Amino acid sequence: MTPIERAKQQVEQAKARYQALLARQNAEERKKDTRRKVILGGLLIDAAGKDEQFGRVIDELMNRISRDHDHKAFEGWRKPEPDKP
């Protein structure tokens, strides 16, 4: 193998390592983003069970759902309601 061929192979391997690192970083960012969404969603649902204001926020957000696939995730689900005194 000539020095040029060896250098070309090293460049290709470095590119592959770089792409793998980018993919790993992007996957980690997506995981973090999903976790943040789950945590915020849980907090919002919990807050709706304690305060009508948050229940109205959930109603507004539910009205913004446009995809049928997303609507199906909420079939049969009822948002929590605060206890009435």
HTML snippet that shows the backbone in 3Dmol.js (N, CA, C, O; Angstrom):
<script src="https://3Dmol.org/build/3Dmol-min.js"></script>
<div id="view" style="width:600px;height:400px;position:relative"></div>
<script>
const pdb = `
ATOM      1  N   MET A   1       0.858  -1.176   0.000  1.00  0.00           N
ATOM      2  CA  MET A   1       0.000   0.000   0.000  1.00  0.00           C
ATOM      3  C   MET A   1       0.904   1.238   0.000  1.00  0.00           C
ATOM      4  O   MET A   1       1.823   1.360   0.810  1.00  0.00           O
ATOM      5  N   THR A   2       0.620   2.127  -0.909  1.00  0.00           N
ATOM      6  CA  THR A   2       1.429   3.344  -1.025  1.00  0.00           C
ATOM      7  C   THR A   2       1.063   4.326   0.082  1.00  0.00           C
ATOM      8  O   THR A   2      -0.015   4.236   0.669  1.00  0.00           O
ATOM      9  N   PRO A   3       1.950   5.247   0.359  1.00  0.00           N
ATOM     10  CA  PRO A   3       1.643   6.261   1.387  1.00  0.00           C
ATOM     11  C   PRO A   3       0.365   7.050   1.052  1.00  0.00           C
ATOM     12  O   PRO A   3      -0.390   7.411   1.955  1.00  0.00           O
ATOM     13  N   ILE A   4       0.126   7.313  -0.214  1.00  0.00           N
ATOM     14  CA  ILE A   4      -1.089   8.054  -0.601  1.00  0.00           C
ATOM     15  C   ILE A   4      -2.331   7.207  -0.326  1.00  0.00           C
ATOM     16  O   ILE A   4      -3.331   7.714   0.182  1.00  0.00           O
ATOM     17  N   GLU A   5      -2.267   5.923  -0.661  1.00  0.00           N
ATOM     18  CA  GLU A   5      -3.408   5.036  -0.399  1.00  0.00           C
ATOM     19  C   GLU A   5      -3.662   4.916   1.102  1.00  0.00           C
ATOM     20  O   GLU A   5      -4.807   4.923   1.553  1.00  0.00           O
ATOM     21  N   ARG A   6      -2.567   4.807   1.872  1.00  0.00           N
ATOM     22  CA  ARG A   6      -2.697   4.714   3.332  1.00  0.00           C
ATOM     23  C   ARG A   6      -3.320   6.000   3.889  1.00  0.00           C
ATOM     24  O   ARG A   6      -4.193   5.941   4.755  1.00  0.00           O
ATOM     25  N   ALA A   7      -2.881   7.145   3.402  1.00  0.00           N
ATOM     26  CA  ALA A   7      -3.422   8.429   3.860  1.00  0.00           C
ATOM     27  C   ALA A   7      -4.894   8.545   3.481  1.00  0.00           C
ATOM     28  O   ALA A   7      -5.707   9.030   4.268  1.00  0.00           O
ATOM     29  N   LYS A   8      -5.233   8.101   2.275  1.00  0.00           N
ATOM     30  CA  LYS A   8      -6.643   8.150   1.843  1.00  0.00           C
ATOM     31  C   LYS A   8      -7.506   7.264   2.739  1.00  0.00           C
ATOM     32  O   LYS A   8      -8.614   7.646   3.114  1.00  0.00           O
ATOM     33  N   GLN A   9      -6.995   6.085   3.078  1.00  0.00           N
ATOM     34  CA  GLN A   9      -7.726   5.177   3.964  1.00  0.00           C
ATOM     35  C   GLN A   9      -7.910   5.809   5.341  1.00  0.00           C
ATOM     36  O   GLN A   9      -8.982   5.702   5.936  1.00  0.00           O
ATOM     37  N   GLN A  10      -6.871   6.463   5.845  1.00  0.00           N
ATOM     38  CA  GLN A  10      -6.967   7.112   7.157  1.00  0.00           C
ATOM     39  C   GLN A  10      -7.992   8.244   7.133  1.00  0.00           C
ATOM     40  O   GLN A  10      -8.728   8.442   8.100  1.00  0.00           O
ATOM     41  N   VAL A  11      -8.036   8.987   6.026  1.00  0.00           N
ATOM     42  CA  VAL A  11      -9.016  10.065   5.901  1.00  0.00           C
ATOM     43  C   VAL A  11     -10.429   9.478   5.912  1.00  0.00           C
ATOM     44  O   VAL A  11     -11.312  10.002   6.592  1.00  0.00           O
ATOM     45  N   GLU A  12     -10.647   8.397   5.167  1.00  0.00           N
ATOM     46  CA  GLU A  12     -11.962   7.766   5.115  1.00  0.00           C
ATOM     47  C   GLU A  12     -12.371   7.234   6.499  1.00  0.00           C
ATOM     48  O   GLU A  12     -13.527   7.359   6.902  1.00  0.00           O
ATOM     49  N   GLN A  13     -11.420   6.648   7.209  1.00  0.00           N
ATOM     50  CA  GLN A  13     -11.718   6.150   8.557  1.00  0.00           C
ATOM     51  C   GLN A  13     -12.047   7.298   9.501  1.00  0.00           C
ATOM     52  O   GLN A  13     -12.950   7.184  10.330  1.00  0.00           O
ATOM     53  N   ALA A  14     -11.320   8.397   9.380  1.00  0.00           N
ATOM     54  CA  ALA A  14     -11.591   9.568  10.224  1.00  0.00           C
ATOM     55  C   ALA A  14     -12.978  10.131   9.919  1.00  0.00           C
ATOM     56  O   ALA A  14     -13.702  10.529  10.832  1.00  0.00           O
ATOM     57  N   LYS A  15     -13.349  10.166   8.638  1.00  0.00           N
ATOM     58  CA  LYS A  15     -14.683  10.639   8.263  1.00  0.00           C
ATOM     59  C   LYS A  15     -15.751   9.747   8.864  1.00  0.00           C
ATOM     60  O   LYS A  15     -16.768  10.234   9.360  1.00  0.00           O
ATOM     61  N   ALA A  16     -15.523   8.436   8.821  1.00  0.00           N
ATOM     62  CA  ALA A  16     -16.497   7.494   9.380  1.00  0.00           C
ATOM     63  C   ALA A  16     -16.625   7.686  10.896  1.00  0.00           C
ATOM     64  O   ALA A  16     -17.733   7.670  11.431  1.00  0.00           O
ATOM     65  N   ARG A  17     -15.494   7.867  11.586  1.00  0.00           N
ATOM     66  CA  ARG A  17     -15.545   8.116  13.038  1.00  0.00           C
ATOM     67  C   ARG A  17     -16.288   9.412  13.341  1.00  0.00           C
ATOM     68  O   ARG A  17     -17.082   9.473  14.280  1.00  0.00           O
ATOM     69  N   TYR A  18     -16.031  10.440  12.551  1.00  0.00           N
ATOM     70  CA  TYR A  18     -16.704  11.732  12.713  1.00  0.00           C
ATOM     71  C   TYR A  18     -18.213  11.582  12.534  1.00  0.00           C
ATOM     72  O   TYR A  18     -18.990  12.099  13.336  1.00  0.00           O
ATOM     73  N   GLN A  19     -18.626  10.876  11.484  1.00  0.00           N
ATOM     74  CA  GLN A  19     -20.054  10.669  11.239  1.00  0.00           C
ATOM     75  C   GLN A  19     -20.699   9.880  12.384  1.00  0.00           C
ATOM     76  O   GLN A  19     -21.824  10.172  12.789  1.00  0.00           O
ATOM     77  N   ALA A  20     -19.981   8.882  12.899  1.00  0.00           N
ATOM     78  CA  ALA A  20     -20.505   8.096  14.016  1.00  0.00           C
ATOM     79  C   ALA A  20     -20.658   8.966  15.261  1.00  0.00           C
ATOM     80  O   ALA A  20     -21.650   8.851  15.982  1.00  0.00           O
ATOM     81  N   LEU A  21     -19.682   9.831  15.514  1.00  0.00           N
ATOM     82  CA  LEU A  21     -19.774  10.739  16.668  1.00  0.00           C
ATOM     83  C   LEU A  21     -20.942  11.712  16.523  1.00  0.00           C
ATOM     84  O   LEU A  21     -21.658  11.981  17.488  1.00  0.00           O
ATOM     85  N   LEU A  22     -21.128  12.235  15.313  1.00  0.00           N
ATOM     86  CA  LEU A  22     -22.263  13.131  15.067  1.00  0.00           C
ATOM     87  C   LEU A  22     -23.588  12.419  15.293  1.00  0.00           C
ATOM     88  O   LEU A  22     -24.496  12.967  15.917  1.00  0.00           O
ATOM     89  N   ALA A  23     -23.695  11.203  14.786  1.00  0.00           N
ATOM     90  CA  ALA A  23     -24.932  10.434  14.941  1.00  0.00           C
ATOM     91  C   ALA A  23     -25.207  10.163  16.417  1.00  0.00           C
ATOM     92  O   ALA A  23     -26.347  10.269  16.869  1.00  0.00           O
ATOM     93  N   ARG A  24     -24.168   9.816  17.162  1.00  0.00           N
ATOM     94  CA  ARG A  24     -24.324   9.555  18.597  1.00  0.00           C
ATOM     95  C   ARG A  24     -24.770  10.816  19.329  1.00  0.00           C
ATOM     96  O   ARG A  24     -25.650  10.764  20.188  1.00  0.00           O
ATOM     97  N   GLN A  25     -24.155  11.955  18.986  1.00  0.00           N
ATOM     98  CA  GLN A  25     -24.521  13.226  19.611  1.00  0.00           C
ATOM     99  C   GLN A  25     -25.968  13.595  19.285  1.00  0.00           C
ATOM    100  O   GLN A  25     -26.707  14.029  20.169  1.00  0.00           O
ATOM    101  N   ASN A  26     -26.374  13.428  18.044  1.00  0.00           N
ATOM    102  CA  ASN A  26     -27.752  13.743  17.648  1.00  0.00           C
ATOM    103  C   ASN A  26     -28.751  12.841  18.358  1.00  0.00           C
ATOM    104  O   ASN A  26     -29.813  13.298  18.781  1.00  0.00           O
ATOM    105  N   ALA A  27     -28.415  11.557  18.490  1.00  0.00           N
ATOM    106  CA  ALA A  27     -29.300  10.628  19.192  1.00  0.00           C
ATOM    107  C   ALA A  27     -29.437  11.031  20.654  1.00  0.00           C
ATOM    108  O   ALA A  27     -30.534  10.982  21.212  1.00  0.00           O
ATOM    109  N   GLU A  28     -28.342  11.424  21.270  1.00  0.00           N
ATOM    110  CA  GLU A  28     -28.380  11.858  22.671  1.00  0.00           C
ATOM    111  C   GLU A  28     -29.229  13.121  22.840  1.00  0.00           C
ATOM    112  O   GLU A  28     -29.989  13.240  23.800  1.00  0.00           O
ATOM    113  N   GLU A  29     -29.096  14.046  21.915  1.00  0.00           N
ATOM    114  CA  GLU A  29     -29.909  15.267  21.974  1.00  0.00           C
ATOM    115  C   GLU A  29     -31.400  14.953  21.816  1.00  0.00           C
ATOM    116  O   GLU A  29     -32.235  15.544  22.501  1.00  0.00           O
ATOM    117  N   ARG A  30     -31.732  14.028  20.920  1.00  0.00           N
ATOM    118  CA  ARG A  30     -33.144  13.637  20.756  1.00  0.00           C
ATOM    119  C   ARG A  30     -33.674  12.994  22.028  1.00  0.00           C
ATOM    120  O   ARG A  30     -34.812  13.248  22.423  1.00  0.00           O
ATOM    121  N   LYS A  31     -32.854  12.157  22.679  1.00  0.00           N
ATOM    122  CA  LYS A  31     -33.266  11.527  23.934  1.00  0.00           C
ATOM    123  C   LYS A  31     -33.520  12.579  25.010  1.00  0.00           C
ATOM    124  O   LYS A  31     -34.514  12.510  25.733  1.00  0.00           O
ATOM    125  N   LYS A  32     -32.616  13.552  25.111  1.00  0.00           N
ATOM    126  CA  LYS A  32     -32.793  14.624  26.100  1.00  0.00           C
ATOM    127  C   LYS A  32     -34.052  15.430  25.806  1.00  0.00           C
ATOM    128  O   LYS A  32     -34.804  15.770  26.719  1.00  0.00           O
ATOM    129  N   ASP A  33     -34.280  15.736  24.536  1.00  0.00           N
ATOM    130  CA  ASP A  33     -35.455  16.505  24.147  1.00  0.00           C
ATOM    131  C   ASP A  33     -36.735  15.747  24.492  1.00  0.00           C
ATOM    132  O   ASP A  33     -37.686  16.328  25.014  1.00  0.00           O
ATOM    133  N   THR A  34     -36.754  14.454  24.201  1.00  0.00           N
ATOM    134  CA  THR A  34     -37.921  13.632  24.523  1.00  0.00           C
ATOM    135  C   THR A  34     -38.143  13.597  26.029  1.00  0.00           C
ATOM    136  O   THR A  34     -39.279  13.703  26.490  1.00  0.00           O
ATOM    137  N   ARG A  35     -37.078  13.450  26.790  1.00  0.00           N
ATOM    138  CA  ARG A  35     -37.202  13.416  28.255  1.00  0.00           C
ATOM    139  C   ARG A  35     -37.761  14.733  28.787  1.00  0.00           C
ATOM    140  O   ARG A  35     -38.618  14.733  29.671  1.00  0.00           O
ATOM    141  N   ARG A  36     -37.280  15.850  28.253  1.00  0.00           N
ATOM    142  CA  ARG A  36     -37.811  17.156  28.681  1.00  0.00           C
ATOM    143  C   ARG A  36     -39.301  17.252  28.392  1.00  0.00           C
ATOM    144  O   ARG A  36     -40.068  17.736  29.225  1.00  0.00           O
ATOM    145  N   LYS A  37     -39.713  16.794  27.217  1.00  0.00           N
ATOM    146  CA  LYS A  37     -41.132  16.853  26.848  1.00  0.00           C
ATOM    147  C   LYS A  37     -41.979  15.986  27.776  1.00  0.00           C
ATOM    148  O   LYS A  37     -43.061  16.394  28.200  1.00  0.00           O
ATOM    149  N   VAL A  38     -41.489  14.803  28.087  1.00  0.00           N
ATOM    150  CA  VAL A  38     -42.228  13.907  28.986  1.00  0.00           C
ATOM    151  C   VAL A  38     -42.353  14.535  30.373  1.00  0.00           C
ATOM    152  O   VAL A  38     -43.427  14.513  30.975  1.00  0.00           O
ATOM    153  N   ILE A  39     -41.259  15.090  30.873  1.00  0.00           N
ATOM    154  CA  ILE A  39     -41.291  15.704  32.205  1.00  0.00           C
ATOM    155  C   ILE A  39     -42.248  16.892  32.227  1.00  0.00           C
ATOM    156  O   ILE A  39     -43.070  17.005  33.135  1.00  0.00           O
ATOM    157  N   LEU A  40     -42.149  17.775  31.239  1.00  0.00           N
ATOM    158  CA  LEU A  40     -43.044  18.938  31.199  1.00  0.00           C
ATOM    159  C   LEU A  40     -44.504  18.517  31.041  1.00  0.00           C
ATOM    160  O   LEU A  40     -45.395  19.095  31.664  1.00  0.00           O
ATOM    161  N   GLY A  41     -44.741  17.512  30.209  1.00  0.00           N
ATOM    162  CA  GLY A  41     -46.110  17.014  30.037  1.00  0.00           C
ATOM    163  C   GLY A  41     -46.661  16.469  31.345  1.00  0.00           C
ATOM    164  O   GLY A  41     -47.811  16.728  31.697  1.00  0.00           O
ATOM    165  N   GLY A  42     -45.840  15.715  32.060  1.00  0.00           N
ATOM    166  CA  GLY A  42     -46.267  15.180  33.351  1.00  0.00           C
ATOM    167  C   GLY A  42     -46.557  16.278  34.355  1.00  0.00           C
ATOM    168  O   GLY A  42     -47.536  16.211  35.098  1.00  0.00           O
ATOM    169  N   LEU A  43     -45.699  17.291  34.374  1.00  0.00           N
ATOM    170  CA  LEU A  43     -45.934  18.419  35.280  1.00  0.00           C
ATOM    171  C   LEU A  43     -47.228  19.151  34.931  1.00  0.00           C
ATOM    172  O   LEU A  43     -47.985  19.544  35.820  1.00  0.00           O
ATOM    173  N   LEU A  44     -47.477  19.332  33.641  1.00  0.00           N
ATOM    174  CA  LEU A  44     -48.691  20.024  33.206  1.00  0.00           C
ATOM    175  C   LEU A  44     -49.938  19.228  33.587  1.00  0.00           C
ATOM    176  O   LEU A  44     -50.915  19.800  34.071  1.00  0.00           O
ATOM    177  N   ILE A  45     -49.909  17.926  33.374  1.00  0.00           N
ATOM    178  CA  ILE A  45     -51.058  17.080  33.726  1.00  0.00           C
ATOM    179  C   ILE A  45     -51.283  17.108  35.233  1.00  0.00           C
ATOM    180  O   ILE A  45     -52.421  17.204  35.693  1.00  0.00           O
ATOM    181  N   ASP A  46     -50.201  17.024  35.999  1.00  0.00           N
ATOM    182  CA  ASP A  46     -50.322  17.092  37.457  1.00  0.00           C
ATOM    183  C   ASP A  46     -50.897  18.441  37.886  1.00  0.00           C
ATOM    184  O   ASP A  46     -51.766  18.498  38.756  1.00  0.00           O
ATOM    185  N   ALA A  47     -50.419  19.514  37.282  1.00  0.00           N
ATOM    186  CA  ALA A  47     -50.904  20.853  37.627  1.00  0.00           C
ATOM    187  C   ALA A  47     -52.375  21.016  37.264  1.00  0.00           C
ATOM    188  O   ALA A  47     -53.112  21.711  37.962  1.00  0.00           O
ATOM    189  N   ALA A  48     -52.807  20.380  36.175  1.00  0.00           N
ATOM    190  CA  ALA A  48     -54.221  20.480  35.775  1.00  0.00           C
ATOM    191  C   ALA A  48     -55.138  19.853  36.819  1.00  0.00           C
ATOM    192  O   ALA A  48     -56.288  20.266  36.969  1.00  0.00           O
ATOM    193  N   GLY A  49     -54.632  18.865  37.535  1.00  0.00           N
ATOM    194  CA  GLY A  49     -55.417  18.246  38.595  1.00  0.00           C
ATOM    195  C   GLY A  49     -55.514  19.099  39.840  1.00  0.00           C
ATOM    196  O   GLY A  49     -56.252  18.769  40.769  1.00  0.00           O
ATOM    197  N   LYS A  50     -54.771  20.202  39.865  1.00  0.00           N
ATOM    198  CA  LYS A  50     -54.760  21.066  41.040  1.00  0.00           C
ATOM    199  C   LYS A  50     -55.260  22.476  40.753  1.00  0.00           C
ATOM    200  O   LYS A  50     -55.658  23.198  41.666  1.00  0.00           O
ATOM    201  N   ASP A  51     -55.237  22.867  39.468  1.00  0.00           N
ATOM    202  CA  ASP A  51     -55.551  24.255  39.120  1.00  0.00           C
ATOM    203  C   ASP A  51     -56.264  24.293  37.764  1.00  0.00           C
ATOM    204  O   ASP A  51     -55.735  23.807  36.764  1.00  0.00           O
ATOM    205  N   GLU A  52     -57.453  24.865  37.739  1.00  0.00           N
ATOM    206  CA  GLU A  52     -58.241  24.931  36.498  1.00  0.00           C
ATOM    207  C   GLU A  52     -57.508  25.645  35.373  1.00  0.00           C
ATOM    208  O   GLU A  52     -57.702  25.322  34.201  1.00  0.00           O
ATOM    209  N   GLN A  53     -56.676  26.604  35.717  1.00  0.00           N
ATOM    210  CA  GLN A  53     -55.937  27.355  34.697  1.00  0.00           C
ATOM    211  C   GLN A  53     -55.112  26.409  33.832  1.00  0.00           C
ATOM    212  O   GLN A  53     -55.072  26.569  32.612  1.00  0.00           O
ATOM    213  N   PHE A  54     -54.464  25.440  34.434  1.00  0.00           N
ATOM    214  CA  PHE A  54     -53.658  24.490  33.674  1.00  0.00           C
ATOM    215  C   PHE A  54     -54.547  23.546  32.873  1.00  0.00           C
ATOM    216  O   PHE A  54     -54.160  23.079  31.802  1.00  0.00           O
ATOM    217  N   GLY A  55     -55.726  23.271  33.388  1.00  0.00           N
ATOM    218  CA  GLY A  55     -56.682  22.470  32.626  1.00  0.00           C
ATOM    219  C   GLY A  55     -57.083  23.179  31.349  1.00  0.00           C
ATOM    220  O   GLY A  55     -57.246  22.543  30.308  1.00  0.00           O
ATOM    221  N   ARG A  56     -57.244  24.493  31.420  1.00  0.00           N
ATOM    222  CA  ARG A  56     -57.581  25.259  30.215  1.00  0.00           C
ATOM    223  C   ARG A  56     -56.415  25.254  29.219  1.00  0.00           C
ATOM    224  O   ARG A  56     -56.621  25.241  28.006  1.00  0.00           O
ATOM    225  N   VAL A  57     -55.203  25.263  29.747  1.00  0.00           N
ATOM    226  CA  VAL A  57     -54.025  25.180  28.867  1.00  0.00           C
ATOM    227  C   VAL A  57     -54.044  23.836  28.135  1.00  0.00           C
ATOM    228  O   VAL A  57     -53.795  23.785  26.930  1.00  0.00           O
ATOM    229  N   ILE A  58     -54.336  22.762  28.846  1.00  0.00           N
ATOM    230  CA  ILE A  58     -54.411  21.449  28.197  1.00  0.00           C
ATOM    231  C   ILE A  58     -55.503  21.448  27.131  1.00  0.00           C
ATOM    232  O   ILE A  58     -55.301  20.922  26.036  1.00  0.00           O
ATOM    233  N   ASP A  59     -56.665  22.038  27.444  1.00  0.00           N
ATOM    234  CA  ASP A  59     -57.746  22.109  26.450  1.00  0.00           C
ATOM    235  C   ASP A  59     -57.266  22.819  25.187  1.00  0.00           C
ATOM    236  O   ASP A  59     -57.519  22.360  24.073  1.00  0.00           O
ATOM    237  N   GLU A  60     -56.577  23.932  25.369  1.00  0.00           N
ATOM    238  CA  GLU A  60     -56.081  24.692  24.217  1.00  0.00           C
ATOM    239  C   GLU A  60     -55.066  23.879  23.426  1.00  0.00           C
ATOM    240  O   GLU A  60     -55.103  23.860  22.196  1.00  0.00           O
ATOM    241  N   LEU A  61     -54.172  23.216  24.122  1.00  0.00           N
ATOM    242  CA  LEU A  61     -53.176  22.398  23.434  1.00  0.00           C
ATOM    243  C   LEU A  61     -53.831  21.227  22.699  1.00  0.00           C
ATOM    244  O   LEU A  61     -53.424  20.887  21.588  1.00  0.00           O
ATOM    245  N   MET A  62     -54.825  20.620  23.303  1.00  0.00           N
ATOM    246  CA  MET A  62     -55.536  19.507  22.654  1.00  0.00           C
ATOM    247  C   MET A  62     -56.227  19.984  21.378  1.00  0.00           C
ATOM    248  O   MET A  62     -56.299  19.243  20.398  1.00  0.00           O
ATOM    249  N   ASN A  63     -56.730  21.209  21.385  1.00  0.00           N
ATOM    250  CA  ASN A  63     -57.372  21.753  20.186  1.00  0.00           C
ATOM    251  C   ASN A  63     -56.369  21.990  19.057  1.00  0.00           C
ATOM    252  O   ASN A  63     -56.758  22.092  17.894  1.00  0.00           O
ATOM    253  N   ARG A  64     -55.105  22.077  19.386  1.00  0.00           N
ATOM    254  CA  ARG A  64     -54.066  22.320  18.373  1.00  0.00           C
ATOM    255  C   ARG A  64     -53.560  21.037  17.717  1.00  0.00           C
ATOM    256  O   ARG A  64     -52.812  21.096  16.741  1.00  0.00           O
ATOM    257  N   ILE A  65     -53.956  19.894  18.235  1.00  0.00           N
ATOM    258  CA  ILE A  65     -53.507  18.628  17.643  1.00  0.00           C
ATOM    259  C   ILE A  65     -54.166  18.484  16.280  1.00  0.00           C
ATOM    260  O   ILE A  65     -55.390  18.534  16.161  1.00  0.00           O
ATOM    261  N   SER A  66     -53.348  18.306  15.259  1.00  0.00           N
ATOM    262  CA  SER A  66     -53.893  18.247  13.902  1.00  0.00           C
ATOM    263  C   SER A  66     -53.784  16.856  13.269  1.00  0.00           C
ATOM    264  O   SER A  66     -54.533  16.549  12.342  1.00  0.00           O
ATOM    265  N   ARG A  67     -52.892  16.032  13.738  1.00  0.00           N
ATOM    266  CA  ARG A  67     -52.693  14.724  13.111  1.00  0.00           C
ATOM    267  C   ARG A  67     -53.568  13.666  13.782  1.00  0.00           C
ATOM    268  O   ARG A  67     -53.637  13.586  15.008  1.00  0.00           O
ATOM    269  N   ASP A  68     -54.228  12.862  12.963  1.00  0.00           N
ATOM    270  CA  ASP A  68     -55.081  11.794  13.479  1.00  0.00           C
ATOM    271  C   ASP A  68     -54.297  10.838  14.366  1.00  0.00           C
ATOM    272  O   ASP A  68     -54.796  10.379  15.394  1.00  0.00           O
ATOM    273  N   HIS A  69     -53.086  10.546  13.968  1.00  0.00           N
ATOM    274  CA  HIS A  69     -52.237   9.632  14.739  1.00  0.00           C
ATOM    275  C   HIS A  69     -52.039  10.163  16.158  1.00  0.00           C
ATOM    276  O   HIS A  69     -52.038   9.389  17.115  1.00  0.00           O
ATOM    277  N   ASP A  70     -51.875  11.465  16.295  1.00  0.00           N
ATOM    278  CA  ASP A  70     -51.687  12.071  17.615  1.00  0.00           C
ATOM    279  C   ASP A  70     -52.986  12.052  18.409  1.00  0.00           C
ATOM    280  O   ASP A  70     -52.969  11.842  19.622  1.00  0.00           O
ATOM    281  N   HIS A  71     -54.113  12.269  17.735  1.00  0.00           N
ATOM    282  CA  HIS A  71     -55.415  12.214  18.419  1.00  0.00           C
ATOM    283  C   HIS A  71     -55.648  10.831  19.020  1.00  0.00           C
ATOM    284  O   HIS A  71     -56.190  10.714  20.119  1.00  0.00           O
ATOM    285  N   LYS A  72     -55.242   9.787  18.306  1.00  0.00           N
ATOM    286  CA  LYS A  72     -55.473   8.418  18.781  1.00  0.00           C
ATOM    287  C   LYS A  72     -54.780   8.151  20.111  1.00  0.00           C
ATOM    288  O   LYS A  72     -55.252   7.336  20.904  1.00  0.00           O
ATOM    289  N   ALA A  73     -53.686   8.819  20.356  1.00  0.00           N
ATOM    290  CA  ALA A  73     -52.967   8.623  21.619  1.00  0.00           C
ATOM    291  C   ALA A  73     -53.796   9.085  22.814  1.00  0.00           C
ATOM    292  O   ALA A  73     -53.544   8.672  23.946  1.00  0.00           O
ATOM    293  N   PHE A  74     -54.781   9.937  22.562  1.00  0.00           N
ATOM    294  CA  PHE A  74     -55.593  10.486  23.654  1.00  0.00           C
ATOM    295  C   PHE A  74     -57.000   9.895  23.703  1.00  0.00           C
ATOM    296  O   PHE A  74     -57.827  10.342  24.498  1.00  0.00           O
ATOM    297  N   GLU A  75     -57.282   8.897  22.866  1.00  0.00           N
ATOM    298  CA  GLU A  75     -58.607   8.268  22.892  1.00  0.00           C
ATOM    299  C   GLU A  75     -58.852   7.670  24.266  1.00  0.00           C
ATOM    300  O   GLU A  75     -58.038   6.894  24.767  1.00  0.00           O
ATOM    301  N   GLY A  76     -59.974   8.030  24.873  1.00  0.00           N
ATOM    302  CA  GLY A  76     -60.343   7.510  26.181  1.00  0.00           C
ATOM    303  C   GLY A  76     -59.646   8.194  27.353  1.00  0.00           C
ATOM    304  O   GLY A  76     -59.923   7.868  28.508  1.00  0.00           O
ATOM    305  N   TRP A  77     -58.760   9.124  27.080  1.00  0.00           N
ATOM    306  CA  TRP A  77     -58.045   9.812  28.150  1.00  0.00           C
ATOM    307  C   TRP A  77     -58.837  11.025  28.592  1.00  0.00           C
ATOM    308  O   TRP A  77     -59.393  11.749  27.767  1.00  0.00           O
ATOM    309  N   ARG A  78     -58.884  11.239  29.878  1.00  0.00           N
ATOM    310  CA  ARG A  78     -59.530  12.438  30.419  1.00  0.00           C
ATOM    311  C   ARG A  78     -58.519  13.173  31.273  1.00  0.00           C
ATOM    312  O   ARG A  78     -57.828  12.584  32.105  1.00  0.00           O
ATOM    313  N   LYS A  79     -58.450  14.471  31.047  1.00  0.00           N
ATOM    314  CA  LYS A  79     -57.514  15.256  31.854  1.00  0.00           C
ATOM    315  C   LYS A  79     -58.016  15.303  33.289  1.00  0.00           C
ATOM    316  O   LYS A  79     -59.222  15.268  33.530  1.00  0.00           O
ATOM    317  N   PRO A  80     -57.107  15.380  34.228  1.00  0.00           N
ATOM    318  CA  PRO A  80     -57.518  15.472  35.629  1.00  0.00           C
ATOM    319  C   PRO A  80     -58.190  16.811  35.901  1.00  0.00           C
ATOM    320  O   PRO A  80     -57.841  17.833  35.310  1.00  0.00           O
ATOM    321  N   GLU A  81     -59.131  16.784  36.780  1.00  0.00           N
ATOM    322  CA  GLU A  81     -59.861  18.004  37.172  1.00  0.00           C
ATOM    323  C   GLU A  81     -59.563  18.273  38.642  1.00  0.00           C
ATOM    324  O   GLU A  81     -59.490  17.336  39.437  1.00  0.00           O
ATOM    325  N   PRO A  82     -59.390  19.535  39.013  1.00  0.00           N
ATOM    326  CA  PRO A  82     -59.174  19.850  40.421  1.00  0.00           C
ATOM    327  C   PRO A  82     -60.429  19.531  41.237  1.00  0.00           C
ATOM    328  O   PRO A  82     -61.552  19.630  40.741  1.00  0.00           O
ATOM    329  N   ASP A  83     -60.219  19.154  42.468  1.00  0.00           N
ATOM    330  CA  ASP A  83     -61.350  18.892  43.361  1.00  0.00           C
ATOM    331  C   ASP A  83     -62.088  20.183  43.636  1.00  0.00           C
ATOM    332  O   ASP A  83     -61.477  21.214  43.919  1.00  0.00           O
ATOM    333  N   LYS A  84     -63.403  20.123  43.550  1.00  0.00           N
ATOM    334  CA  LYS A  84     -64.239  21.297  43.842  1.00  0.00           C
ATOM    335  C   LYS A  84     -64.496  21.346  45.351  1.00  0.00           C
ATOM    336  O   LYS A  84     -64.818  20.329  45.965  1.00  0.00           O
ATOM    337  N   PRO A  85     -64.352  22.530  45.940  1.00  0.00           N
ATOM    338  CA  PRO A  85     -64.590  22.641  47.395  1.00  0.00           C
ATOM    339  C   PRO A  85     -66.038  22.494  47.753  1.00  0.00           C
ATOM    340  O   PRO A  85     -66.394  22.563  48.930  1.00  0.00           O
TER     341      PRO A  85
END
`;
const viewer = $3Dmol.createViewer("view");
viewer.addModel(pdb, "pdb");
viewer.setStyle({}, {cartoon: {color: "spectrum"}});
viewer.zoomTo();
viewer.render();
</script>
